[in-house]
Structure formats: structure tokens, C-alpha cells
Amino acid sequence: MIKIGLIREGKTPPDTRVALTPEQCADVLKLYNGQMQIVAQPSPNRCFPDAEYLASGVQLQENLGDCDVILGIKEVKIHDLIPDKTFFFFSHTKKKQPYNQPLMHALIQKKVRMIDYEALTYEDGARILGFGFFAGVVGAHNGLMTYGKKTKLFSLIPAFACKDMDEMLQQYRYVKLPPVKIAVTGSGRVTAGLLEILHHWDIESVEPEDFLVKEYDYPVYTLLKGAALYENKITGTYSRDDFHHHPDLYQCKFMPFTKAADILMNGIYWDKTIPRLFEKTAIQDPSFRIKVMADVTCDEDGSVPINLGSSTIADPVYGINRSTIDKTTPFQNTDSTIDVMAVDNLPNELPRDASRHFGEHIIKYILPELFKDKSDILERATICESGKLTETFEYLSDYAY
């Protein structure tokens, strides 16, 4: 029998999401019929209260030392790591994040088997788990909410103030959007979430070339990815494989859209080798039209270079003065500022929906792997085990030891 423990989230501010909902725990107990047991650490902050877990047959247990597998969401506090146990959570160590180096050291020292959700992939590298879809959902909602508040044209209730996604969507029925033009970037789960909200608004999709030259008397969006967004500096062509292996050989084609779009919803993956959408000084050009940027990717000084740092769920938007490129008061109905929404934990605004979506994938794709003598999926995602980095993650040696 495998005993699973749901750990209490320890980060500040606390994350309210869960790896498995109470209803899903009950389903797992039935599905595995004595082969699996689930317990949960008591928590005052989960989006599903302790009483719901108890009602679903999950015992509350403060000490998870007798569990075989421990599931969390965000980084586990060092003092909560139990030696020689298997932990699943988002460790945010794959990119040698400086702020999590002490955590990486502790994982090695305590001989934890660290399986990172972000590294759970199929053989071709596609990710199995993630909250990206709901990051996109909330990011699109926040972007439109910001535009409405900045222009004083309409008003939306924040996602976190809604009971769930259904309640958030209900308010769209009676709000008429102005003829806004939205540029959406990306092709993954985040972008799928962005498009989900635009479809709920019945916003029309238009081709990039039309978006650049036409004005509309109704709201529209265009999707920019691949060849519509990048080209080889020399040949002017685009190859997906070549771009992923040699992004430094490419340039971004986004600049013309800064003169045509009112809102940017950014969902692209980015690292330092990939060209930015534009450079900071571009916003000083009077023809730069974008008023609101919903940077769901949320890399400081990244693909959206006027991302000057993460905002919070409670205070999601800051203004950028176009002349000085400094932070300023948001929601000024003036062309002298651009509003940036840069919340880095967007799914936590709809925690119950996001948790259900996440848990479904754990049950379907991950739990069966726990019973295998050898699981390629779990091995690919294991950063360290028995006090050593695994072969795939040896590139972290100077960071981990």
C-alpha cells in the first residue's frame, strides 16, 4: 500500500491550491481499493477546508513521517522536509533560481527524492502537469478588467472575489466591450487559457496581417506564435526546431503590433536567449498604442521588458510612466502611462477550479506511475535522490552542492 500525505502550504502569502481535492481523494480511495491511503496535514488556508477532507474519508494528520509520498504545490519549507521521503512540488530550482539555493542544498542534505511537477513530461518533452491554463484564464480576465478600469468604459469583479470560474464568467453576460484590439502571444496552456476567456466574450479572431492595418467597430484579437512572431535574422524564415535550439539567431516581429493593439496578453515561454517582444525605450514612441499589458508569463525584465517585478493578487496592477519608464499609479486614463498586470500566482485567484484541473491530471497520469518498478516519467522528473543529483540534472552541480 502507498500512503500519500497532502502537506500544508508554508509559503507567505499562503497558496490555497491543493494537489488533490477532497472529492478526488474519495475517488482515489475507491479506485485503488486498499492499495492507497491519503492523509492531510490540517490547514487553515486551503481552498477546501479540513472538514471537506474528513467528509471524504481523508484523515487529518500533523506528522507526515509515515507517508511514502508527500504532495504539495509551492516550495516546501526547509524545516518541513522529511529525510529520505519522496516529495512532489514546484521546486523552482531547475533554472538555478538564487532564492531557492538553500532549498536545493537541503534536498540534497536530507536525501529527499525530489520530483518536480514542472519536469513531469512525456517522452517528447511535453509537460504533463501544470496550472498554465488557469494562469491564462485569470490573466485574460485581469487584463480586460484593467483595461476597463483604466479607460473608465466598463467594470469587472476580480477573479479572486468570485466563488469560482462560473461566477466570474456570469458577469460577462451584461458587459459590452468597446472595439478593443487584443494581441495574444504564445501557443501553450497559458495561451489556451487566454483564448478560453476571449471566446467566452465572443471576441472575433482576425489574421495578424488584417489586425495590423484594419480598425473594427467590435472587439477583436489576433494570435501571434511561431512564424508570426519570430524570424531568422538572415533568412527571414522560421523553423520551430531551429528556433528552439538556436533562439539567438532569431529576431522578434512584434514591434508593428505595438502600433495596432490596445491590449497585450502575453503567454509565451521566455528565457534570456529569446528576443524580447520590444525594448523598454519603444514605449517612449508616440505611436506605441498598447495601454494594458497582461504579462501572464511574468518574467521581470523579460519578454515584456517593462515588467518591473511581480504584483500581487490583492494589488495586481501598476502603471509605467512612458517617459521615465518608472512605476507610477495605475488606472490613469491618459496616454502617458501603460498599465502592467504581472501577478505571478494567477491560478490562486480561482484555486478550487485550478486544483480540480490539476488533480485530474495527477490521478490520470501520475498515480499509476507510483506502482511501477521503473517509471520513465518519474525518473525524468526526479531532480535528486539519495543525496545526489540525477543524471538529467547534473548541470545543477555548482548550484546544488
Beta strands, then each sheet from edge to edge (+ up, - down):
strand 1: 2-6
strand 2: 36-40
strand 3: 59-60
strand 4: 69-71
strand 5: 86-89
strand 6: 113-116
strand 7: 181-185
strand 8: 204-205
strand 9: 220-224
strand 10: 230-232
strand 11: 250-252
strand 12: 263-266
strand 13: 292-295
strand 14: 317-321
strand 15: 327-328
strand 16: 337-341
strand 17: 382-385
strand 18: 388-389
sheet 1: 3+ 2+ 1+ 4+ 5+ 6+ 17- 18+
sheet 2: 8+ 9+ 7+ 12+ 13+ 16+ 14- 15+
sheet 3: 10+ 11-
end
